[in-house]
Amino acid sequence: MAQFDVYENPRLEARRTVPYVLDVQSGLLDHLSTRLVIPVFRVGARQAPVNLCPTLEIAGETLSLMPHLAAPVLARLLKKPVASLASRSGEVTAAMDAVLSGF
């Protein structure tokens, strides 16, 4: 599993509003059975500040990252990645920093 890979939300009942999750866990923790993921919401499903919740595009759809809702998920539930946001790692990290430090 790679940091910044995007997966379909393993919770089928939540996919309507949260179609994806973003793996933000460092590869240094690959030995753990869980991965820290950020839910990726459909735009309009939830309101949030843009600096905290950047918008992004996955499979042609505009979505919002919700880092303040990050949570662990069992790694075995994350199947094949559908995209990578490695090119946007700076924005993702900045959003996580905003959650942790308020900047």
Secondary structure, 3 states (H helix, E strand, C coil): CCCCEEEECCCHHHCCCCCEEEECCCHHHCCCCEEEEEEEEECCCCCCCCCCCCEEEECCEEEEECHHHCEEEEHHHCCCCCEECHHHHHHHHHHHHHHHHCC
